Amino acid sequence: MTDIFNVYCDESCHLENDHRPIMAIAAVWCPLVKTKQISREIRQIKCNHNLSRDFEIKWTKVSPAKIQFYLDLVDYFFSEDGLHFRGVIIEKQIIDHKKLNQTHDDWYYKMFFVLLKEIIDPNCGYRIYLDIKDTKSETKRKKLEEILKTTNYDAAGNIVDRVQQIRSNESEIMQLNDLLMGGLRYFNENLKTSSAKVQIIDKIKQLSGKSLNQTTWPKEPKFNILIWKPGGES
């Protein structure tokens, strides 16, 4: 039987004119057979810290009052063999859409493909979940599904089983992706506005053994990073 993986994707500061210098796009993935177990265990961490099982994990919610909760989540990610992360960091000022004869939307889909191409193995199956953002989300979902199936010669959907929108409050693993992606983007934007967030980043650096501002080996299995450059991966 083909191994099937759930892949939870999100992006941060991806709008062209949002006045944020760094964009991040990231995914956490795990075997389908472990999804329910991992979700239960993350909910248990919430309960251990007297938080409702419906409490939504978000990078923007990291605070000194909940620092141990978030540190425990980072510990959990690195201790759970079934969980994997890939993040792509883009410095938006180096993007030249005119030179490449593309729109920002064209480039957005290219970056999603860059994110996923190191995750997808043609011998496995994937269910890809996107965080619902706005009224354009369904258009983006359809376009991404088309690109992934065409690029992987997968019209029958044997590799990419589905590309589906979900709300982040419906998925603990999507929420975990928000936390890790947020930390990666925050560090690469050289922000130090929150001592609690700096502690989270230090923990990620310690457990990953990565500097967080350098590209890792493309097939790095646990905590995979690409610092995107024009003319490199595109």
SEDRENNU-684605 format. One record per residue (C-alpha): residue number from 0; chain; residue in one letter; x, y, z. Coordinates in steps of 0.1 Angstrom, whole numbers. Layout:
BEGIN
(NUM A A (X Y Z));
...
//
This chain:
BEGIN
(0 A M (0 0 0));
(1 A T (12 35 -8));
(2 A D (22 56 22));
(3 A I (-1 86 25));
(4 A F (9 119 41));
(5 A N (-11 149 53));
(6 A V (6 182 45));
(7 A Y (-6 214 62));
(8 A C (5 246 44));
(9 A D (3 283 53));
(10 A E (20 316 44));
(11 A S (28 348 62));
(12 A C (33 384 49));
(13 A H (27 372 14));
(14 A L (9 402 0));
(15 A E (28 423 -25));
(16 A N (22 457 -8));
(17 A D (19 449 29));
(18 A H (51 467 38));
(19 A R (66 437 54));
(20 A P (101 429 41));
(21 A I (101 391 47));
(22 A M (76 365 34));
(23 A A (74 330 47));
(24 A I (56 300 33));
(25 A A (58 267 52));
(26 A A (44 232 57));
(27 A V (42 206 84));
(28 A W (36 171 73));
(29 A C (30 137 89));
(30 A P (18 102 80));
(31 A L (-19 100 76));
(32 A V (-20 71 101));
(33 A K (-4 93 128));
(34 A T (-26 124 123));
(35 A K (-52 116 149));
(36 A Q (-26 105 175));
(37 A I (-6 137 170));
(38 A S (-37 159 172));
(39 A R (-47 142 205));
(40 A E (-12 147 220));
(41 A I (-11 184 211));
(42 A R (-46 188 227));
(43 A Q (-32 170 258));
(44 A I (-3 196 259));
(45 A K (-30 223 259));
(46 A C (-48 206 288));
(47 A N (-15 202 307));
(48 A H (-13 240 307));
(49 A N (-50 245 317));
(50 A L (-59 257 282));
(51 A S (-91 247 264));
(52 A R (-87 220 238));
(53 A D (-101 247 214));
(54 A F (-73 272 222));
(55 A E (-57 281 189));
(56 A I (-19 279 188));
(57 A K (-6 310 169));
(58 A W (28 327 167));
(59 A T (10 360 174));
(60 A K (-2 347 207));
(61 A V (32 338 221));
(62 A S (36 357 254));
(63 A P (56 354 286));
(64 A A (24 341 304));
(65 A K (23 311 280));
(66 A I (60 306 273));
(67 A Q (63 271 288));
(68 A F (33 259 268));
(69 A Y (49 270 235));
(70 A L (83 257 246));
(71 A D (66 223 253));
(72 A L (51 224 218));
(73 A V (85 229 202));
(74 A D (99 200 223));
(75 A Y (70 179 211));
(76 A F (76 187 174));
(77 A F (112 176 177));
(78 A S (105 145 197));
(79 A E (77 132 175));
(80 A D (94 113 146));
(81 A G (62 116 124));
(82 A L (63 154 122));
(83 A H (84 173 96));
(84 A F (87 210 87));
(85 A R (98 228 56));
(86 A G (99 266 54));
(87 A V (108 290 26));
(88 A I (119 325 34));
(89 A I (118 352 8));
(90 A E (132 388 10));
(91 A K (105 406 -10));
(92 A Q (126 435 -22));
(93 A I (148 412 -43));
(94 A I (117 400 -63));
(95 A D (116 415 -98));
(96 A H (83 405 -114));
(97 A K (88 428 -144));
(98 A K (122 411 -153));
(99 A L (106 377 -151));
(100 A N (74 388 -169));
(101 A Q (52 375 -142));
(102 A T (25 388 -118));
(103 A H (28 385 -80));
(104 A D (1 358 -82));
(105 A D (22 338 -107));
(106 A W (51 340 -84));
(107 A Y (30 330 -54));
(108 A Y (22 297 -71));
(109 A K (58 292 -80));
(110 A M (68 296 -44));
(111 A F (41 271 -33));
(112 A F (56 246 -58));
(113 A V (91 253 -45));
(114 A L (78 246 -10));
(115 A L (62 213 -19));
(116 A K (85 198 -45));
(117 A E (110 187 -18));
(118 A I (82 171 2));
(119 A I (64 152 -25));
(120 A D (77 117 -33));
(121 A P (60 103 -65));
(122 A N (59 69 -48));
(123 A C (37 82 -20));
(124 A G (3 99 -18));
(125 A Y (-5 134 -4));
(126 A R (-35 152 10));
(127 A I (-26 189 10));
(128 A Y (-44 213 33));
(129 A L (-44 251 29));
(130 A D (-54 276 56));
(131 A I (-84 296 44));
(132 A K (-73 332 41));
(133 A D (-99 353 21));
(134 A T (-125 351 -7));
(135 A K (-97 342 -32));
(136 A S (-88 311 -13));
(137 A E (-108 287 -35));
(138 A T (-93 301 -67));
(139 A K (-59 296 -52));
(140 A R (-67 261 -41));
(141 A K (-79 251 -76));
(142 A K (-48 267 -93));
(143 A L (-24 250 -69));
(144 A E (-40 216 -74));
(145 A E (-38 220 -112));
(146 A I (-1 230 -110));
(147 A L (8 201 -87));
(148 A K (-10 175 -107));
(149 A T (3 188 -140));
(150 A T (39 190 -128));
(151 A N (39 156 -113));
(152 A Y (21 140 -143));
(153 A D (-6 131 -119));
(154 A A (-39 137 -137));
(155 A A (-55 107 -119));
(156 A G (-46 121 -85));
(157 A N (-25 91 -75));
(158 A I (2 113 -59));
(159 A V (-18 144 -50));
(160 A D (-50 129 -37));
(161 A R (-65 163 -28));
(162 A V (-58 200 -22));
(163 A Q (-84 212 4));
(164 A Q (-90 243 24));
(165 A I (-95 241 61));
(166 A R (-97 266 89));
(167 A S (-67 267 112));
(168 A N (-88 263 143));
(169 A E (-99 229 130));
(170 A S (-63 214 129));
(171 A E (-37 213 157));
(172 A I (-11 204 131));
(173 A M (-19 235 110));
(174 A Q (-16 255 142));
(175 A L (18 240 149));
(176 A N (29 250 114));
(177 A D (19 286 122));
(178 A L (41 286 153));
(179 A L (72 272 135));
(180 A M (67 294 104));
(181 A G (62 325 126));
(182 A G (94 318 145));
(183 A L (113 313 112));
(184 A R (100 345 97));
(185 A Y (105 366 129));
(186 A F (141 355 132));
(187 A N (148 363 95));
(188 A E (132 397 99));
(189 A N (157 404 127));
(190 A L (129 412 151));
(191 A K (135 411 189));
(192 A T (103 428 202));
(193 A S (93 399 224));
(194 A S (116 381 249));
(195 A A (91 351 248));
(196 A K (94 348 210));
(197 A V (132 350 213));
(198 A Q (131 321 237));
(199 A I (110 300 213));
(200 A I (135 308 185));
(201 A D (164 298 207));
(202 A K (147 265 215));
(203 A I (141 258 177));
(204 A K (177 266 169));
(205 A Q (189 244 198));
(206 A L (168 214 189));
(207 A S (171 217 151));
(208 A G (209 224 151));
(209 A K (202 250 124));
(210 A S (210 287 122));
(211 A L (176 294 107));
(212 A N (190 319 83));
(213 A Q (208 295 59));
(214 A T (194 270 34));
(215 A T (196 234 46));
(216 A W (203 203 25));
(217 A P (172 200 2));
(218 A K (162 166 16));
(219 A E (168 176 52));
(220 A P (140 155 68));
(221 A K (131 172 101));
(222 A F (135 209 99));
(223 A N (141 220 63));
(224 A I (148 256 53));
(225 A L (152 274 19));
(226 A I (164 310 19));
(227 A W (151 318 -16));
(228 A K (172 337 -41));
(229 A P (163 348 -77));
(230 A G (179 325 -102));
(231 A G (181 296 -77));
(232 A E (150 275 -71));
(233 A S (120 290 -88));
//
